[in-house]
Amino acid sequence: MLQQLRKGAKSIVAKVLGGLLVASFALWGIGDIFSFQLDSSVARVGDTKVPASRFADTLNREQNRLTAQSGQLVTYDMMRAAGLDRRILGNLIRDAAYEEELGGLGISAPDSAIADAIRSNPAFQDPGGKFSRQGYQFMLARQGFSEPEFEELTRTVLAQQILTETIEAGIPPLPGIAARVAAYQGEQRSVTIMTLTPDMAADPGMPDEDALRAFYDAHPAMFTEPERRWGQYIHVDAARLLKELAPDEATLRAAYDSNVAAYTTPATRTLDQLTYPDHATADAAVASLASGDASFESLAEKAGLAPGQSDLGTITHDDLPATAADLVFAATEPGIVGPVELPAGFAVYRVRETTPPSTTPFEDVREQIADELAMGKLNVRSPEVANLVEEYRAEGLPMAEIAAKAGASFGSFDGLAQDGTLANGTNAEGVLVSQTFLSETATALEGEERDMVELPDGGYILVSLQRVAPSALQPLEDVRDRAIAEWQKAERLEEIEAQGAELAARLGVDSSIWDLADELTVAALPLPPFTRLSPPGDIPPTMVDAIFKASTSGGVSGTAAGSDTVIVAQVSSATAAPPASLAQVSSDLDKELVSLVKGDTREYFSRAVEAGHGASIDPAVVEEVFRRLGASGTGS
């Protein structure tokens, strides 16, 4: 929960120096900001005080916002544990430092700027984009502001903006940096690779006791048994219930017959339409079409329609007025239909294509219907079984008896680890390896019977943890065979790594990768060009930088991540980024870099302003604020 609070609080600001704060009031809601009656100050910056009431109301506002965001009560204790109180107070102190700085410089935003900022705020505009005084007054009243209070706050924000924009205006572009970064990112390399495998190394034989002990000591994680947990569980198995709830053939057929419309595709017509103001003109058009004196296209052009404007596309009966639809869909072949009287004028239709209605056969949708009916029953039956389990739990019955009486499954897990293995060395299966089950077993305390939780498939699981065996390094004698096998594997890998480095050193000197591949009887694989940021999966990440440092025809080798194979690569080409792409990427990067530098400069300037005026905090008043908030019943 604390992590969620910290994440949700990233947007906490006292004021957004870029001028966004004014709009944020409408989004967050301010509440009665001056309602907290405490005549002390939580902090002082120079001669400017941070009233306890402002701190309290800001805390209250943020509590309300986080509670609404998370869907559960966020207490003041939770906010303090997440560090939000310190962040809020820090923002208020920074505001006070700016107030001191602006007062000393004699900077204040003029009334005209205040009016422009308020009038241009979307929160105070009507649907047409114009300022609404009624909306402005309503919003301020809802947030607990008088007009003078809000206008003074807006003045402060704009004055701060004057300072920060002045500082940012002095930041010059960063010549050459973006171009160098773009060239670095856009450069492409092509390589041909071959793979060395452990069977290409000599048999390392058996290690002596000292070598085996040294290997074992150097790799404790390899021989550490994970934490394992033992317990029992009740499973309301959705898959089993679905089978039990499968409808019979008669039920399926009845469901299909009662809802056959859902499996029926209606008839369609592909149409063109011309409209005329009166019946006589429409009749004349139909006659000219029948005699061949005119085509539908020529009539459309005569009516002032551009090509395609008469096309209604493919429609169903319901897409046309009832009278027109009946006539159009009575036509089973392409042709002219009309004139047809419409609410405004008369229409002549050209039917270009007709498609009869079609119904999907029962056999084709049988499984779909069966799944839908079974899932509908499952959504009722599964919670019923879960409720029975809870009722029998309340009677104190053993878990096995509860499962039997409720119609659920009962099982046990013996030494289940979070990697899904069991104490006997086998892999767990079924619900035991579901993320929900593993999470429940990992969270449970020894001897705890957890609450029932729902599974993603609609079932339920209830876990009872009986004992826990902590993770422990296994004695060498217990894992001797595995230690020997791992030592041999490591020795083979070390040998082919050395072999790969020797082969890479020969590339471009006395051999090509094709020569070496023939020599070793392995395949050579050319790879398409790639950049530093998008290497192919065949290339281990640790090799990418070396490949881009190597000369054309030079060689590089490296071990594939998580593997016991070695990749040897020869650079076949090096290509700079295309000029057009380089220019675009450079331009984008230049803007991004300037933005980042401006942001950093703004932050450092704000810190300097704060440090220049000095700040002191009164911890006793801070604690009194929290005490009073808690006493009001709104906090923890």
VOGU-3710 file (C-alpha; in Angstrom, 3 decimals, decimal comma):
1> mlqqlrkgak> 0,000/0,000/0,000  2,880/2,381/0,823  4,345/1,806/-2,638  0,967/2,607/-4,194  0,773/5,798/-2,143  4,222/6,897/-3,223  3,340/6,188/-6,824  0,016/8,000/-6,559  1,653/10,977/-4,878  4,055/11,720/-7,708
11> sivakvlggl> 1,630/14,418/-8,838  1,652/16,196/-5,462  2,726/19,803/-5,966  2,032/22,997/-4,116  2,072/24,892/-7,385  3,206/23,949/-10,859  5,640/26,678/-11,858  4,722/26,332/-15,498  1,278/27,764/-14,747  -0,625/24,466/-14,569
21> lvasfalwgi> -1,614/24,795/-10,922  -4,604/27,024/-11,583  -6,240/24,308/-13,670  -5,285/21,633/-11,161  -7,546/23,140/-8,509  -10,543/22,190/-10,604  -9,242/18,640/-10,968  -8,154/17,932/-7,397  -10,661/19,857/-5,354  -9,377/22,121/-2,627
31> gdifsfqlds> -12,005/21,902/0,060  -12,194/24,538/2,768  -8,560/25,546/2,759  -8,842/28,067/5,545  -11,032/26,043/7,861  -8,359/24,593/10,157  -8,136/26,847/13,179  -4,580/26,826/14,534  -2,791/30,180/14,892  0,727/28,722/14,767
41> svarvgdtkv> 3,143/28,159/11,905  4,607/24,816/10,946  7,555/26,554/9,288  9,094/29,957/8,617  11,172/31,142/5,648  12,669/34,551/6,341  9,746/36,672/7,441  7,179/34,481/5,669  5,245/31,949/7,721  3,704/28,654/6,600
51> pasrfadtln> 0,439/28,568/8,581  -0,521/25,325/10,275  -3,970/25,714/8,716  -2,514/25,642/5,212  -0,481/22,518/6,007  -3,529/20,816/7,544  -5,815/21,626/4,640  -3,237/20,480/2,093  -2,861/17,188/3,959  -6,643/16,805/4,097
61> reqnrltaqs> -6,995/17,514/0,385  -4,321/14,985/-0,518  -5,861/12,369/1,780  -9,196/12,795/0,015  -7,568/12,537/-3,403  -5,587/9,389/-2,577  -8,613/7,774/-0,923  -10,704/8,382/-4,027  -7,876/7,154/-6,257  -7,232/3,923/-4,344
71> gqlvtydmmr> -10,845/3,084/-3,515  -10,015/2,575/0,169  -9,389/4,850/3,140  -5,891/6,323/3,150  -5,077/7,351/6,704  -2,698/10,061/7,839  -0,477/7,377/9,379  -0,206/5,736/5,971  0,654/9,079/4,374  3,365/9,710/6,946
81> aagldrrilg> 4,796/6,227/6,452  5,013/6,960/2,722  6,746/10,289/3,357  3,945/12,385/1,868  3,776/14,760/4,821  7,436/15,709/4,317  6,892/16,225/0,601  3,843/18,422/1,174  5,615/20,504/3,812  8,641/20,842/1,528
91> nlirdaayee> 6,450/22,235/-1,229  4,861/24,752/1,118  8,297/25,854/2,332  9,440/26,336/-1,253  6,357/28,468/-1,951  7,215/30,625/1,056  10,805/31,011/-0,189  9,519/32,245/-3,527  7,233/34,679/-1,746  10,256/36,112/0,062
101> elgglgisap> 12,300/36,293/-3,136  9,533/37,944/-5,144  8,884/40,467/-2,381  12,549/41,420/-2,241  12,715/41,883/-6,004  9,462/43,796/-6,122  8,021/41,396/-8,706  4,262/41,039/-8,967  2,031/39,979/-11,837  -0,220/42,808/-13,115
111> dsaiadairs> -4,016/42,664/-12,913  -4,296/42,222/-16,689  -2,180/39,038/-16,523  -4,369/37,682/-13,716  -7,493/38,308/-15,769  -5,962/36,682/-18,881  -4,879/33,593/-16,907  -8,314/33,097/-15,392  -10,191/33,733/-18,630  -7,999/31,271/-20,538
121> npafqdpggk> -8,356/28,525/-17,920  -10,411/25,676/-19,500  -11,970/24,930/-16,093  -13,823/28,245/-16,290  -14,953/28,061/-19,921  -18,294/27,035/-21,390  -18,619/24,263/-24,038  -17,972/26,891/-26,726  -14,587/27,771/-25,215  -15,644/31,160/-23,836
131> fsrqgyqfml> -15,113/32,351/-20,271  -18,162/31,726/-18,076  -18,407/33,975/-15,025  -21,162/31,784/-13,643  -18,957/28,695/-14,068  -16,017/30,565/-12,504  -18,001/31,564/-9,442  -19,520/28,093/-9,112  -16,118/26,401/-9,268  -14,570/28,749/-6,699
141> arqgfsepef> -17,522/28,286/-4,367  -17,237/24,516/-4,671  -13,522/24,693/-3,848  -13,981/27,107/-0,927  -12,353/30,198/-2,488  -13,470/33,772/-2,686  -12,604/35,572/-5,904  -9,935/37,800/-4,232  -8,273/34,725/-2,646  -8,095/32,841/-5,919
151> eeltrtvlaq> -6,898/35,902/-7,839  -4,119/36,462/-5,298  -3,049/32,834/-5,590  -3,010/33,174/-9,378  -0,871/36,301/-9,020  1,657/34,331/-6,956  1,857/31,524/-9,506  2,386/33,941/-12,384  5,035/35,867/-10,468  6,936/32,634/-9,826
161> qiltetieag> 6,629/31,854/-13,507  8,251/35,190/-14,373  11,307/34,196/-12,338  11,637/30,673/-13,647  11,067/31,619/-17,284  13,718/34,326/-16,961  16,200/31,775/-15,671  15,285/29,264/-18,403  15,587/31,918/-21,131  19,291/32,145/-20,436
171> ipplpgiaar> 19,899/28,479/-21,234  21,549/28,205/-24,660  21,116/25,245/-27,008  23,627/22,440/-26,567  25,556/22,544/-29,879  26,813/19,241/-31,188  25,670/17,040/-28,319  22,406/15,907/-29,889  24,126/15,202/-33,219  26,784/13,080/-31,510
181> vaayqgeqrs> 24,178/11,141/-29,531  22,078/10,607/-32,671  25,116/9,403/-34,617  26,019/7,055/-31,761  22,499/5,615/-31,565  21,985/5,430/-35,327  25,205/3,656/-36,299  24,612/0,131/-37,636  26,769/-2,976/-37,662  26,371/-6,283/-39,473
191> vtimtltpdm> 28,029/-9,401/-38,135  28,347/-13,076/-38,952  28,372/-15,400/-35,963  29,151/-18,983/-35,066  28,409/-20,829/-31,847  30,799/-22,910/-29,735  29,132/-25,590/-27,600  30,358/-27,524/-24,516  30,877/-30,727/-26,508  33,689/-28,927/-28,360
201> aadpgmpded> 35,713/-28,905/-25,115  37,824/-31,788/-23,835  36,499/-34,003/-21,044  37,689/-32,283/-17,830  37,648/-35,545/-15,874  36,920/-35,667/-12,141  37,877/-32,795/-9,825  40,112/-33,438/-6,837  38,674/-32,701/-3,391  40,286/-29,259/-3,120
211> alrafydahp> 38,990/-28,150/-6,537  35,497/-29,421/-5,777  35,448/-27,741/-2,371  36,658/-24,452/-3,892  33,955/-24,587/-6,562  31,286/-25,362/-3,981  32,423/-22,473/-1,748  32,469/-20,062/-4,694  28,909/-20,867/-5,771  26,748/-21,089/-2,621
221> amfteperrw> 23,555/-20,020/-4,426  23,857/-23,027/-6,723  23,632/-25,407/-3,767  21,184/-23,551/-1,542  17,855/-25,221/-0,967  15,039/-22,655/-1,329  12,579/-21,986/1,441  9,957/-24,729/1,384  6,458/-24,789/2,811  4,114/-27,586/3,856
231> gqyihvdaar> 0,379/-27,341/4,282  -3,119/-28,163/3,078  -5,603/-26,472/0,816  -9,215/-26,492/-0,313  -9,803/-25,800/-3,968  -13,133/-24,824/-5,463  -12,078/-26,171/-8,846  -13,680/-24,180/-11,662  -12,572/-26,663/-14,337  -14,195/-29,575/-12,487
241> llkelapdea> -17,361/-27,595/-11,858  -17,573/-26,643/-15,528  -17,563/-30,311/-16,484  -20,253/-31,083/-13,916  -22,346/-28,147/-15,117  -22,064/-28,979/-18,813  -25,576/-28,745/-20,338  -27,124/-31,729/-22,097  -27,938/-31,811/-25,792  -31,603/-30,888/-25,336
251> tlraaydsnv> -30,682/-27,800/-23,310  -28,162/-26,719/-25,919  -30,659/-27,121/-28,742  -33,325/-25,227/-26,812  -30,910/-22,363/-26,121  -30,055/-22,180/-29,814  -33,679/-22,263/-30,957  -34,773/-19,608/-28,470  -32,009/-17,233/-29,563  -31,570/-18,142/-33,201
261> aayttpatrt> -31,622/-14,463/-34,165  -28,258/-14,056/-32,477  -26,779/-16,552/-34,928  -28,488/-15,085/-37,993  -26,871/-12,622/-40,364  -29,568/-10,365/-41,875  -30,027/-9,807/-45,580  -28,087/-6,890/-47,071  -28,276/-4,712/-50,151  -25,527/-2,657/-51,713
271> ldqltypdha> -27,163/0,552/-52,938  -26,849/3,880/-54,683  -29,465/6,584/-54,087  -30,645/9,679/-55,984  -33,221/12,019/-54,450  -35,646/14,346/-56,235  -37,976/17,047/-54,954  -41,152/15,680/-56,555  -42,687/12,486/-57,914  -42,707/13,638/-61,539
281> tadaavasla> -38,973/14,360/-61,660  -38,230/11,016/-60,005  -40,506/9,227/-62,511  -38,687/10,901/-65,380  -35,340/9,730/-64,005  -36,575/6,131/-63,726  -37,927/6,299/-67,291  -34,619/7,593/-68,679  -32,808/4,759/-66,925  -35,257/2,182/-68,302
291> sgdasfesla> -34,934/3,496/-71,870  -31,179/3,696/-71,740  -31,190/7,448/-72,413  -29,260/7,994/-69,178  -27,052/6,073/-66,792  -27,180/6,233/-63,017  -23,780/7,960/-63,077  -24,952/10,629/-65,540  -28,042/11,332/-63,463  -25,867/11,641/-60,357
301> ekaglapgqs> -23,561/14,061/-62,152  -26,585/16,062/-63,389  -27,807/16,237/-59,789  -24,475/17,809/-58,791  -23,110/14,778/-56,959  -19,423/13,990/-57,046  -18,383/10,408/-57,895  -19,230/8,127/-54,964  -21,608/10,559/-53,237  -24,655/8,514/-54,248
311> dlgtithddl> -23,191/5,335/-52,732  -25,017/4,175/-49,579  -22,778/1,151/-49,208  -23,986/-2,213/-47,898  -26,970/-1,852/-45,565  -29,579/-3,925/-43,750  -33,358/-3,505/-43,733  -33,235/-1,403/-40,573  -30,910/1,155/-42,181  -33,638/2,501/-44,483
321> pataadlvfa> -37,036/4,099/-43,857  -39,682/1,370/-43,617  -41,389/2,043/-46,986  -38,093/2,202/-48,883  -36,705/-0,830/-47,057  -39,666/-3,024/-47,971  -39,311/-2,183/-51,674  -35,536/-2,401/-51,811  -35,369/-5,718/-49,975  -38,184/-7,126/-52,092
331> atepgivgpv> -35,725/-6,931/-55,006  -33,774/-10,180/-55,168  -31,676/-9,171/-58,185  -29,666/-6,023/-59,013  -31,685/-3,275/-60,680  -33,561/0,013/-60,237  -36,125/0,483/-57,442  -38,407/3,483/-57,150  -39,470/6,124/-57,033  -39,969/5,775/-53,268
341> elpagfavyr> -41,539/8,532/-51,220  -39,363/9,686/-48,342  -40,130/12,167/-45,554  -38,463/14,811/-47,747  -38,755/14,150/-51,485  -38,566/10,979/-53,552  -35,713/8,499/-53,984  -34,550/6,277/-56,815  -32,332/3,360/-55,790  -29,905/1,254/-57,744
351> vrettppstt> -29,421/-2,173/-56,172  -25,903/-3,288/-57,065  -25,728/-6,460/-54,987  -28,111/-8,580/-52,913  -27,195/-10,942/-50,107  -29,840/-13,220/-48,556  -30,021/-13,796/-44,793  -27,980/-16,682/-43,406  -28,095/-18,622/-40,172  -25,066/-20,276/-38,584
361> pfedvreqia> -25,852/-23,980/-38,108  -26,311/-25,282/-34,571  -23,324/-27,577/-34,946  -21,018/-24,615/-35,635  -21,979/-22,759/-32,450  -22,678/-25,731/-30,194  -19,429/-25,424/-28,227  -19,851/-21,665/-27,871  -23,341/-22,111/-26,441  -22,150/-24,880/-24,137
371> delamgklnv> -19,347/-22,661/-22,792  -21,686/-19,710/-22,258  -24,291/-21,777/-20,414  -21,710/-23,559/-18,273  -19,961/-20,289/-17,374  -23,297/-18,765/-16,426  -23,928/-21,648/-14,042  -20,343/-21,528/-12,763  -20,722/-17,870/-11,785  -23,498/-18,985/-9,446
381> rspevanlve> -22,269/-22,410/-8,347  -18,649/-21,532/-7,555  -19,524/-18,829/-4,973  -22,129/-21,199/-3,518  -19,474/-23,848/-2,895  -17,134/-21,216/-1,480  -19,857/-20,066/0,923  -20,439/-23,657/2,035  -16,722/-23,966/2,765  -16,908/-20,842/4,936
391> eyraeglpma> -19,951/-22,171/6,787  -18,228/-25,462/7,580  -15,063/-23,619/8,596  -17,148/-21,712/11,118  -18,134/-25,072/12,633  -14,453/-25,889/13,157  -14,430/-28,996/10,948  -11,152/-30,426/9,574  -10,241/-29,185/6,100  -10,636/-32,592/4,447
401> eiaakagasf> -14,145/-32,953/5,873  -15,033/-29,386/4,882  -14,002/-30,048/1,280  -15,953/-33,308/1,118  -19,142/-31,807/2,527  -18,952/-28,655/0,386  -18,143/-30,429/-2,865  -14,666/-28,920/-3,185  -11,243/-30,530/-3,689  -8,826/-31,146/-0,835
411> gsfdglaqdg> -5,082/-31,528/-1,143  -1,732/-30,963/0,491  1,578/-29,496/-0,619  4,840/-30,930/0,636  7,804/-28,590/0,568  6,476/-26,221/-2,086  9,010/-23,564/-3,092  8,302/-20,362/-4,973  9,988/-21,838/-8,053  7,188/-24,442/-8,191
421> tlangtnaeg> 9,295/-27,417/-7,066  8,431/-29,810/-4,244  10,654/-31,249/-1,537  10,944/-34,595/-3,377  12,512/-32,843/-6,381  9,492/-33,021/-8,665  7,643/-30,063/-10,154  4,286/-29,110/-8,685  1,302/-29,098/-11,036  -2,153/-27,621/-11,432
431> vlvsqtflse> -3,386/-25,001/-9,018  -0,220/-25,358/-6,891  1,811/-23,481/-9,512  -0,752/-20,730/-10,106  0,458/-17,270/-9,173  -2,382/-16,886/-6,669  -1,528/-20,123/-4,855  2,209/-19,365/-4,725  1,446/-15,870/-3,441  -0,848/-17,243/-0,728
441> tatalegeer> 1,709/-19,790/0,456  4,481/-17,188/0,438  2,406/-14,688/2,429  1,046/-17,123/5,021  2,560/-17,286/8,479  3,475/-20,638/9,960  0,339/-22,217/11,421  -1,950/-19,716/9,673  -5,146/-20,599/7,851  -5,601/-17,935/5,184
451> dmvelpdggy> -8,823/-16,358/3,988  -10,394/-17,806/0,868  -9,382/-15,966/-2,315  -10,835/-16,052/-5,805  -8,830/-17,438/-8,703  -8,728/-15,845/-12,165  -10,691/-18,771/-13,658  -13,645/-18,238/-11,292  -12,632/-20,841/-8,703  -11,464/-20,273/-5,126
461> ilvslqrvap> -8,517/-21,389/-3,026  -8,008/-21,586/0,726  -4,517/-22,309/2,073  -3,500/-23,536/5,517  0,255/-23,367/6,185  1,557/-25,938/8,644  5,338/-25,505/8,643  8,182/-23,687/6,936  11,716/-24,903/6,271  13,950/-21,861/5,735
471> salqpledvr> 16,349/-21,601/2,851  19,677/-23,243/3,684  22,970/-24,116/2,052  23,134/-27,883/1,589  26,261/-29,716/2,793  28,694/-30,660/0,062  28,255/-34,343/0,812  24,522/-34,079/0,102  25,060/-32,439/-3,285  28,381/-33,994/-4,294
481> draiaewqka> 27,125/-35,482/-7,567  25,514/-32,210/-8,631  28,590/-30,241/-7,594  30,805/-32,504/-9,730  28,485/-32,088/-12,730  28,410/-28,316/-12,320  32,208/-28,182/-11,946  32,628/-30,162/-15,160  30,149/-27,892/-16,914  32,039/-24,807/-15,726
491> erleeieaqg> 35,373/-26,290/-16,860  34,012/-26,966/-20,343  32,597/-23,454/-20,544  35,914/-21,940/-19,466  37,705/-23,888/-22,191  35,363/-22,829/-24,997  35,476/-19,223/-23,723  39,255/-19,304/-24,110  38,853/-20,956/-27,502  36,356/-18,270/-28,556
501> aelaarlgvd> 38,744/-15,479/-27,556  41,571/-17,098/-29,582  39,343/-17,483/-32,636  38,077/-13,898/-32,373  41,683/-12,653/-32,302  42,359/-14,431/-35,623  39,408/-12,835/-37,411  40,498/-10,155/-39,847  44,122/-11,152/-39,344  44,632/-14,559/-40,915
511> ssiwdladel> 41,097/-15,926/-41,193  37,477/-15,088/-41,856  34,631/-16,499/-39,815  33,723/-18,677/-42,796  37,193/-20,208/-42,711  36,941/-20,908/-38,991  33,434/-22,343/-39,348  34,695/-24,794/-41,977  37,667/-25,634/-39,789  35,422/-26,443/-36,805
521> tvaalplppf> 32,570/-27,913/-38,873  30,004/-25,501/-37,431  27,507/-23,205/-39,131  28,190/-19,513/-39,774  25,116/-17,272/-39,596  25,011/-13,749/-41,103  22,779/-11,359/-39,125  20,957/-8,300/-40,526  22,258/-4,811/-39,602  21,413/-3,571/-36,100
531> trlsppgdip> 22,019/-0,586/-33,836  23,310/-0,438/-30,299  19,744/0,000/-29,070  18,260/-2,961/-30,978  20,688/-5,886/-31,106  19,302/-9,241/-32,287  18,580/-11,945/-29,752  21,506/-14,019/-31,042  23,951/-11,426/-29,683  24,566/-11,429/-25,896
541> ptmvdaifka> 24,130/-7,905/-24,464  27,675/-8,011/-23,111  29,020/-8,278/-26,676  27,195/-5,301/-28,188  29,592/-2,587/-27,050  32,610/-4,627/-28,147  31,062/-5,205/-31,589  30,617/-1,453/-32,117  34,191/-0,785/-30,992  35,652/-3,446/-33,280
551> stsggvsgta> 36,975/-2,567/-36,733  35,343/-3,906/-39,875  36,340/-7,590/-40,234  37,403/-7,590/-36,560  36,294/-10,337/-34,188  34,528/-10,440/-30,820  33,497/-13,312/-28,550  31,229/-13,660/-25,535  29,148/-16,081/-23,506  25,434/-16,207/-24,231
561> agsdtvivaq> 23,472/-15,042/-21,173  22,073/-17,927/-19,124  23,688/-20,442/-21,446  26,783/-22,619/-21,654  27,557/-21,614/-25,243  29,986/-19,042/-26,623  29,295/-16,732/-29,559  32,103/-15,683/-31,921  31,234/-12,753/-34,209  33,004/-11,040/-37,091
571> vssataappa> 31,992/-7,509/-38,084  31,109/-7,487/-41,767  30,014/-3,849/-42,156  29,786/-0,564/-40,258  27,279/2,024/-41,501  26,642/5,538/-40,228  23,087/6,726/-39,657  21,434/8,077/-42,848  21,696/11,907/-43,043  17,919/12,452/-43,144
581> slaqvssdld> 17,344/10,217/-40,139  20,310/11,752/-38,335  18,923/15,262/-38,806  15,465/14,335/-37,490  16,772/12,398/-34,497  19,248/15,192/-33,717  16,453/17,768/-33,763  14,263/15,671/-31,461  17,130/14,963/-29,075  18,139/18,611/-29,007
591> kelvslvkgd> 14,651/19,606/-27,873  14,601/16,842/-25,269  18,031/17,766/-23,913  17,146/21,458/-23,652  13,929/20,523/-21,843  15,844/18,334/-19,385  18,427/21,044/-18,726  15,672/23,607/-18,185  13,974/21,292/-15,718  17,210/20,751/-13,808
601> treyfsrave> 17,974/24,471/-13,843  14,511/25,273/-12,523  14,961/22,758/-9,713  18,431/24,036/-8,747  17,193/27,618/-8,858  14,290/26,739/-6,560  16,695/25,075/-4,129  18,942/28,150/-4,213  15,992/30,439/-3,496  14,997/28,259/-0,568
611> aghgasidpa> 18,551/28,029/0,793  19,099/31,775/0,390  16,246/32,669/2,715  16,674/29,887/5,238  13,897/27,703/6,540  12,995/26,443/9,989  10,357/23,870/10,913  8,508/23,641/14,223  8,127/19,852/14,839  5,784/20,444/17,780
621> vveevfrrlg> 3,295/22,296/15,589  3,562/19,593/12,925  2,667/16,978/15,521  -0,176/19,155/16,794  -1,579/19,350/13,264  -1,640/15,563/13,022  -3,097/15,259/16,521  -5,967/17,555/15,663  -6,599/15,921/12,325  -6,736/12,549/14,054
631> asgtgs> -9,043/13,904/16,739  -11,483/15,082/14,054  -12,055/11,473/12,975  -10,832/12,030/9,415  -7,388/10,628/9,954  -5,904/7,515/11,390
//
